[in-house]
Amino acid sequence: MENFDEKEALKQAKELQRYEGKVVALVDNKVVASGESVEEVAKKAEEAGYKRYTFFLVPSGKVRFAL
C-alpha cells in the first residue's frame, strides 16, 4: 500500500470542488472529462483518447469525503 500524501489528497479534493454535482471520468487520479451524465462523460473521455477510466459523481454542497 502506498503512503498517504495529505498534500496530494487536499490538492485532489480542491480540484474536484470545481465539478460539484457533476460526473467526472478519472484516469490516474486526474479528471479527463466531466458532464451531467455518465453517457456524456464517457463520450468525451473516449473522444479524448481514453478507453479505460473511472466514473465519479462529485457530491454537491458542503460534503466531506476522503480520497
C-alpha positions as CSV (number, residue, x, y, z in Angstrom):
1,M,0.0,0.0,0.0
2,E,1.3,3.4,-0.9
3,N,1.9,6.0,1.8
4,F,-0.9,8.6,2.2
5,D,0.1,12.0,1.0
6,E,-2.0,14.6,2.7
7,K,-0.9,17.5,0.5
8,E,-1.8,15.5,-2.7
9,A,-5.2,14.5,-1.2
10,L,-6.0,18.1,-0.4
11,K,-4.9,19.2,-3.9
12,Q,-7.2,16.5,-5.5
13,A,-10.1,17.5,-3.2
14,K,-9.7,21.1,-4.2
15,E,-9.7,20.2,-7.9
16,L,-12.8,18.1,-7.5
17,Q,-14.7,21.0,-5.9
18,R,-14.8,22.6,-9.4
19,Y,-17.0,19.7,-10.5
20,E,-19.6,19.8,-7.8
21,G,-22.8,17.9,-8.8
22,K,-21.1,16.6,-12.0
23,V,-20.0,13.2,-13.2
24,V,-16.3,13.0,-13.9
25,A,-14.0,10.5,-15.6
26,L,-10.8,9.9,-13.8
27,V,-7.5,8.4,-15.1
28,D,-4.6,8.2,-12.7
29,N,-6.5,10.4,-10.2
30,K,-6.8,13.2,-12.8
31,V,-10.1,14.4,-14.3
32,V,-10.1,13.8,-18.0
33,A,-13.8,14.6,-18.7
34,S,-16.9,15.9,-17.0
35,G,-20.5,16.4,-17.6
36,E,-24.1,15.9,-16.5
37,S,-24.4,12.2,-17.3
38,V,-22.3,9.0,-17.5
39,E,-23.1,8.8,-21.2
40,E,-21.9,12.3,-21.9
41,V,-18.7,11.9,-19.9
42,A,-17.9,8.5,-21.5
43,K,-18.3,10.1,-24.9
44,K,-16.0,13.0,-24.0
45,A,-13.4,10.7,-22.5
46,E,-13.3,8.4,-25.5
47,E,-13.1,11.4,-27.9
48,A,-10.1,12.5,-25.9
49,G,-8.5,9.1,-26.5
50,Y,-9.2,7.4,-23.1
51,K,-10.5,3.8,-23.2
52,R,-10.3,3.0,-19.5
53,Y,-11.4,5.4,-16.8
54,T,-13.3,5.5,-13.5
55,F,-16.6,7.4,-13.1
56,F,-17.1,9.5,-10.0
57,L,-20.2,11.6,-9.1
58,V,-18.8,14.6,-7.2
59,P,-21.1,15.5,-4.3
60,S,-22.7,18.9,-4.3
61,G,-22.9,21.1,-1.3
62,K,-20.7,21.0,1.7
63,V,-19.9,17.3,1.9
64,R,-16.6,16.0,3.4
65,F,-15.0,13.0,1.8
66,A,-11.7,11.3,2.0
67,L,-9.6,10.3,-1.0
